[in-house]
């Protein structure tokens, strides 16, 4: 499919990140490595102590995971709306292949995790941990490989990850919600209605949306639904089109907010999240701990489940005539990208924190599983893409 003309459809922040070599993903990798180093150094006590320090009623870790990550989810929501209405996912034919791949890439890892933990009912709650793909990490790896990966595969991975993010948001909202507060849910609903009213009234200034967005975040935080869902809800109310039938332009509120947030998200919020959550003490760690149900389930879910789900559903979709494989991409390259989908760092860690919020003793096993699975998938995917023959613009099934 021919790419849309930049004169008619402005480049989104996410697509600009593709052409800028996904620097944010590389920074995220560095922050995760730094966290591991600090957590196993003489600075470990200060590191963990700082994260537990309370400021304004929340710990530093909660401010990062509930407030800063709400901004990241705002960007995710903006990208979902942008791509669904005006981007790579604007038509159903565009959505079929990445949509099926995302479905397989979420279902298969969850089934692998459940299979490993079927005799441990206290850990089944973590079934969604390996279901998510970390787009920043995966695109960072693709960036290092340069022209060995056709742009169609980068677009495919981007579309897949966007749908995957949408699935992760729904999972968080539906399955990782605490006891609900009806008054706070009512406040959130009223605020969301006001935001929709601004959109319907054609308000294009961002400040009213952002002020109400902060209020929405407060209500959602206190409602029992995870606060980051407020970011996605706010994003869906930000205006994209100026009028019916008129192509969007880069001055629209959604574009302005998207491009304003992106550098902060890529180079501050995600690295801070990675630094705060990837730190796991390896003191007393033994290789046998990799066989603990949570650790093994998460690692195998990412390593085996992701590649089986993504590649299997893509292969089936192409063979059944439901979609064509990405232009210029061979099956070996598609398999390499399927492996990269097992890099679940940010979202997997985030869901793990929600799944075992009341069982901190399981957090270390979750982190080890996420890091192990993500590192194996990152290295294996990069190796496959390095040695895979290039298809040279063929699109046969």
C-alpha positions as CSV (number, residue, x, y, z in Angstrom):
1,X,0.0,0.0,0.0
2,X,1.4,3.4,-1.0
3,X,2.3,5.6,1.9
4,X,0.0,8.7,2.3
5,X,1.4,12.0,1.0
6,X,3.0,14.1,3.7
7,X,1.3,17.1,2.0
8,X,-2.1,15.6,2.6
9,X,-1.6,13.8,5.9
10,X,0.9,15.1,8.4
11,X,3.4,12.7,9.9
12,X,2.5,11.5,13.3
13,X,4.9,11.5,16.3
14,X,5.2,7.7,16.2
15,X,6.0,7.6,12.5
16,X,8.5,10.4,13.0
17,X,10.1,8.3,15.7
18,X,10.6,5.5,13.1
19,X,12.6,7.9,10.9
20,X,14.6,9.3,13.9
21,X,15.9,5.8,14.7
22,X,13.7,5.3,17.7
23,X,16.2,7.0,20.0
24,X,13.8,6.7,22.9
25,X,14.0,3.0,22.8
26,X,17.8,3.1,23.2
27,X,17.5,5.5,26.1
28,X,15.0,3.1,27.7
29,X,17.4,0.2,27.3
30,X,20.2,2.2,29.0
31,X,17.9,3.2,31.9
32,X,16.9,-0.4,32.6
33,X,20.6,-1.5,32.6
34,X,21.4,1.4,35.0
35,X,18.6,0.3,37.3
36,X,19.9,-3.2,37.5
37,X,23.4,-1.9,38.2
38,X,22.2,0.5,40.9
39,X,20.0,-2.2,42.6
40,X,23.0,-4.4,42.9
41,X,25.5,-1.8,44.1
42,X,26.2,0.0,47.4
43,X,23.6,2.5,46.3
44,X,20.8,-0.1,46.5
45,X,19.5,0.9,49.9
46,X,19.3,4.6,48.8
47,X,17.6,3.5,45.5
48,X,14.9,1.5,47.1
49,X,14.5,3.9,50.0
50,X,13.9,6.8,47.6
51,X,11.2,4.9,45.7
52,X,9.3,4.2,49.0
53,X,9.5,7.9,50.1
54,X,6.1,9.5,50.4
55,X,5.4,12.9,48.8
56,X,1.9,14.4,48.9
57,X,0.2,11.2,50.0
58,X,1.8,9.0,47.4
59,X,5.2,7.3,47.3
60,X,7.7,8.3,44.7
61,X,7.1,5.0,42.9
62,X,3.3,5.6,42.9
63,X,3.8,9.1,41.5
64,X,5.9,7.5,38.7
65,X,3.5,4.6,38.0
66,X,0.2,6.4,38.5
67,X,0.9,10.0,37.4
68,X,3.9,10.0,35.0
69,X,2.6,6.9,33.3
70,X,-0.8,8.5,32.8
71,X,1.0,11.0,30.5
72,X,2.5,8.0,28.6
73,X,-1.0,6.5,28.3
74,X,-2.3,9.8,27.1
75,X,0.2,9.6,24.2
76,X,-0.8,6.0,23.6
77,X,-4.4,7.1,23.4
78,X,-3.6,9.9,21.0
79,X,-1.7,7.5,18.8
80,X,-4.6,5.0,18.8
81,X,-7.1,7.7,17.8
82,X,-4.7,9.2,15.3
83,X,-3.9,5.9,13.5
84,X,-7.5,4.6,13.6
85,X,-9.0,7.8,12.1
86,X,-6.2,9.2,10.0
87,X,-3.2,6.8,9.9
88,X,-2.1,3.3,9.2
89,X,-5.2,1.8,10.7
90,X,-7.8,4.0,9.2
91,X,-9.4,1.2,7.0
92,X,-10.4,-2.3,7.8
93,X,-8.0,-3.8,5.3
94,X,-5.2,-1.9,7.0
95,X,-6.3,-3.4,10.4
96,X,-6.7,-7.0,9.5
97,X,-3.0,-8.3,9.5
98,X,-1.7,-6.3,12.6
99,X,-5.0,-6.9,14.3
100,X,-4.9,-10.7,14.0
101,X,-1.2,-10.6,14.8
102,X,-1.9,-8.6,18.0
103,X,-4.7,-11.0,18.9
104,X,-2.4,-14.0,18.6
105,X,0.4,-12.2,20.3
106,X,-1.8,-11.5,23.3
107,X,-3.6,-14.8,23.6
108,X,-0.7,-17.3,23.1
109,X,1.5,-15.8,25.8
110,X,-1.4,-15.7,28.3
111,X,-2.1,-19.4,27.5
112,X,1.6,-20.3,28.0
113,X,1.6,-18.5,31.4
114,X,-1.6,-20.2,32.5
115,X,-0.3,-23.6,31.5
116,X,2.9,-23.1,33.6
117,X,0.9,-21.7,36.6
118,X,-2.1,-24.0,36.4
119,X,-1.3,-25.6,39.7
120,X,-0.5,-22.3,41.4
121,X,-3.9,-20.4,41.8
122,X,-2.2,-17.6,43.7
123,X,-0.1,-16.6,40.6
124,X,-2.8,-17.1,37.8
125,X,-3.6,-13.4,38.2
126,X,-0.4,-12.6,36.3
127,X,-1.7,-14.1,33.1
128,X,-1.6,-10.8,31.2
129,X,2.0,-9.9,32.1
130,X,3.6,-11.5,28.9
131,X,0.8,-10.4,26.7
132,X,2.1,-6.9,26.0
133,X,4.7,-5.6,23.5
134,X,7.1,-2.8,24.2
135,X,7.1,-0.7,21.1
136,X,10.0,1.6,22.2
137,X,12.3,-1.3,22.9
138,X,11.3,-3.2,19.7
139,X,11.7,-0.2,17.5
140,X,15.0,0.6,19.2
141,X,16.3,-2.8,18.0
142,X,15.0,-2.3,14.5
143,X,16.7,1.1,14.5
144,X,20.1,-0.6,15.2
145,X,19.5,-2.9,12.2
146,X,18.9,0.0,9.8
147,X,18.0,-0.8,6.2
148,X,18.1,-4.6,6.8
149,X,14.5,-4.2,7.9
150,X,12.0,-3.0,5.3
151,X,9.9,0.0,6.3
152,X,6.8,-2.1,5.7
153,X,7.8,-4.3,8.7
154,X,8.4,-1.3,10.9
155,X,5.0,0.0,10.0
156,X,3.5,-3.5,10.6
157,X,5.2,-3.6,14.1
158,X,4.0,-0.1,14.9
159,X,0.4,-0.9,14.0
160,X,0.6,-4.2,15.8
161,X,1.9,-2.5,19.0
162,X,-0.8,0.2,18.8
163,X,-3.5,-2.5,18.8
164,X,-1.6,-4.4,21.4
165,X,-1.6,-1.2,23.6
166,X,-5.3,-0.9,23.1
167,X,-5.7,-4.5,24.3
168,X,-3.5,-3.8,27.3
169,X,-5.5,-0.8,28.3
170,X,-8.7,-2.8,28.2
171,X,-7.1,-5.6,30.2
172,X,-6.0,-3.1,32.9
173,X,-9.5,-1.5,33.0
174,X,-11.4,-4.8,33.1
175,X,-9.2,-7.2,35.1
176,X,-6.9,-5.1,37.3
177,X,-9.4,-2.8,39.0
178,X,-9.6,-2.5,42.8
179,X,-12.8,-2.0,44.8
180,X,-14.8,0.6,43.0
181,X,-16.0,3.9,44.5
182,X,-19.3,4.9,42.9
183,X,-19.0,8.6,43.9
184,X,-15.6,8.8,42.3
185,X,-16.7,6.9,39.2
186,X,-19.6,9.4,39.0
187,X,-17.1,12.3,39.2
188,X,-15.0,10.7,36.5
189,X,-18.1,10.2,34.2
190,X,-19.2,13.8,34.7
191,X,-15.7,15.1,33.9
192,X,-15.5,12.9,30.8
193,X,-18.9,14.2,29.7
194,X,-17.6,17.7,30.0
195,X,-14.6,16.8,27.9
196,X,-16.8,15.4,25.3
197,X,-18.9,18.5,25.4
198,X,-15.8,20.6,24.7
199,X,-15.1,18.4,21.7
200,X,-18.6,18.7,20.4
201,X,-18.6,22.5,20.9
202,X,-15.5,22.7,18.6
203,X,-13.2,24.0,21.3
204,X,-9.6,23.8,19.9
205,X,-7.6,25.3,22.8
206,X,-5.8,22.6,24.7
207,X,-5.8,24.2,28.1
208,X,-9.5,23.4,29.0
209,X,-8.9,19.8,28.0
210,X,-5.8,19.5,30.1
211,X,-7.3,21.2,33.2
212,X,-10.3,18.8,33.0
213,X,-7.9,16.0,32.3
214,X,-6.1,16.5,35.6
215,X,-9.5,16.4,37.4
216,X,-10.4,13.2,35.5
217,X,-7.1,11.7,36.6
218,X,-7.9,12.5,40.2
219,X,-11.3,10.9,40.1
220,X,-10.1,7.8,38.3
221,X,-7.2,7.5,40.8
222,X,-9.7,7.5,43.6
223,X,-12.3,5.3,41.9
224,X,-10.4,2.0,42.0
225,X,-9.8,2.0,38.2
226,X,-6.1,2.4,37.5
227,X,-5.2,6.1,37.1
228,X,-3.5,5.6,33.8
229,X,-6.8,4.8,32.1
230,X,-7.6,8.5,32.6
231,X,-4.9,9.3,30.1
232,X,-6.5,7.2,27.4
233,X,-10.0,8.6,28.1
234,X,-8.7,12.1,27.9
235,X,-6.9,11.3,24.5
236,X,-10.2,10.1,23.0
237,X,-11.8,13.5,23.6
238,X,-9.0,15.6,22.0
239,X,-10.2,17.0,18.6
240,X,-8.5,15.5,15.5
241,X,-10.4,16.8,12.5
242,X,-11.4,20.4,12.0
243,X,-14.6,19.7,10.1
244,X,-16.4,16.9,8.4
245,X,-14.6,15.9,5.1
246,X,-11.6,18.2,5.7
247,X,-8.3,16.5,6.0
248,X,-6.6,16.9,9.4
249,X,-3.7,19.4,9.6
250,X,-0.7,19.7,11.9
251,X,-2.3,22.6,13.8
252,X,-5.2,20.4,15.1
253,X,-5.2,20.0,18.9
254,X,-4.4,16.3,18.7
255,X,-1.3,16.9,16.6
256,X,-0.1,19.7,18.8
257,X,-0.5,17.7,22.0
258,X,0.9,14.5,20.5
259,X,4.1,16.2,19.3
260,X,4.4,18.2,22.6
261,X,4.2,15.0,24.7
262,X,6.3,12.6,22.6
263,X,9.8,13.8,23.5
264,X,8.9,14.0,27.2
265,X,7.5,10.5,27.1
266,X,10.4,8.9,25.1
267,X,13.3,10.7,26.8
268,X,12.0,11.3,30.3
269,X,8.8,9.4,31.4
270,X,9.7,5.9,30.0
271,X,13.3,6.0,31.1
272,X,12.3,7.1,34.6
273,X,9.7,4.3,34.7
274,X,12.3,1.9,33.5
275,X,14.8,3.1,36.1
276,X,12.3,2.9,38.9
277,X,10.9,-0.5,38.0
278,X,13.7,-2.6,36.4
279,X,15.8,-2.5,39.5
280,X,15.8,-6.0,41.0
281,X,18.3,-7.2,43.6
282,X,20.1,-10.3,42.5
283,X,21.5,-11.0,46.0
284,X,21.0,-14.7,46.7
285,X,19.7,-15.3,43.2
286,X,20.2,-18.9,42.0
287,X,19.6,-20.2,38.4
288,X,16.9,-22.6,39.9
289,X,14.8,-19.5,40.6
290,X,14.2,-19.2,36.9
291,X,11.9,-22.3,37.3
292,X,9.6,-20.5,39.8
293,X,6.1,-20.5,38.2
294,X,5.8,-16.7,37.8
295,X,9.3,-16.3,36.4
296,X,9.1,-19.2,34.1
297,X,5.5,-18.4,33.0
298,X,6.4,-14.8,32.1
299,X,9.7,-15.7,30.4
300,X,8.2,-18.5,28.3
301,X,5.1,-16.5,27.6
302,X,7.3,-13.8,26.0
303,X,9.8,-16.1,24.4
304,X,7.5,-18.9,23.0
305,X,4.0,-17.4,23.3
306,X,4.7,-14.2,21.4
307,X,6.5,-15.7,18.4
308,X,3.9,-18.5,18.1
309,X,1.0,-16.2,18.4
310,X,2.2,-13.4,16.1
311,X,3.9,-15.5,13.5
312,X,1.2,-18.2,13.6
313,X,-1.6,-15.7,13.1
314,X,0.2,-13.8,10.3
315,X,1.0,-17.1,8.5
316,X,-2.6,-18.3,8.8
317,X,-4.0,-14.9,7.7
318,X,-1.9,-14.9,4.6
319,X,-2.4,-18.5,3.7
320,X,-6.2,-18.1,4.1
321,X,-6.2,-15.1,1.9
322,X,-7.4,-12.7,4.6
323,X,-4.4,-10.4,4.2
324,X,-1.1,-10.0,2.3
325,X,2.2,-10.0,4.1
326,X,4.1,-6.7,4.4
327,X,5.6,-5.6,1.1
328,X,9.2,-6.5,0.6
329,X,9.3,-8.7,3.7
330,X,10.3,-12.4,3.6
331,X,8.9,-14.9,6.0
332,X,12.3,-15.1,7.9
333,X,12.1,-11.3,8.5
334,X,8.5,-11.6,9.7
335,X,9.6,-14.3,12.1
336,X,12.4,-12.0,13.3
337,X,9.8,-9.3,14.0
338,X,7.6,-11.8,15.7
339,X,10.5,-12.6,18.1
340,X,10.9,-8.9,18.8
341,X,7.3,-8.7,19.8
342,X,8.4,-10.7,22.9
343,X,10.2,-7.6,24.2
344,X,7.5,-6.7,26.7
345,X,9.5,-4.6,29.1
346,X,7.5,-1.4,29.9
347,X,4.0,-2.7,29.6
348,X,4.8,-6.2,31.1
349,X,6.4,-4.7,34.1
350,X,3.5,-2.3,34.5
351,X,0.9,-5.0,34.3
352,X,3.0,-7.2,36.7
353,X,2.9,-4.4,39.3
354,X,-0.9,-4.3,39.0
355,X,-1.3,-8.1,39.0
356,X,0.7,-8.6,42.2
357,X,0.1,-5.3,44.0
358,X,-0.9,-7.3,47.1
359,X,1.9,-9.8,46.8
360,X,5.2,-7.9,46.7
361,X,7.1,-11.2,47.2
362,X,6.2,-12.1,43.6
363,X,7.4,-8.8,42.1
364,X,11.1,-9.9,41.9
365,X,10.1,-13.1,40.1
366,X,8.0,-11.0,37.7
367,X,10.9,-8.6,37.0
368,X,13.4,-11.4,36.4
369,X,10.9,-13.2,34.0
370,X,10.2,-10.0,32.1
371,X,13.9,-9.1,31.8
372,X,15.0,-12.6,30.9
373,X,12.2,-13.0,28.3
374,X,12.7,-9.5,26.8
375,X,16.5,-9.9,26.5
376,X,16.3,-13.3,24.9
377,X,13.6,-12.1,22.4
378,X,15.6,-8.9,21.7
379,X,18.8,-10.8,20.9
380,X,17.1,-13.7,19.0
381,X,15.0,-11.3,17.0
382,X,18.0,-9.1,16.1
383,X,20.0,-12.3,15.1
384,X,17.3,-13.6,12.8
385,X,16.9,-10.2,11.1
386,X,20.6,-9.9,10.6
387,X,20.9,-13.3,8.8
388,X,17.5,-13.3,7.1
389,X,17.5,-12.9,3.3
390,X,15.9,-9.8,2.0
391,X,12.8,-10.2,-0.1
392,X,13.3,-7.3,-2.4
393,X,9.8,-5.9,-2.7
394,X,8.1,-9.3,-3.2
395,X,4.7,-9.7,-1.7
396,X,3.8,-13.3,-2.5
397,X,2.2,-15.6,-0.1
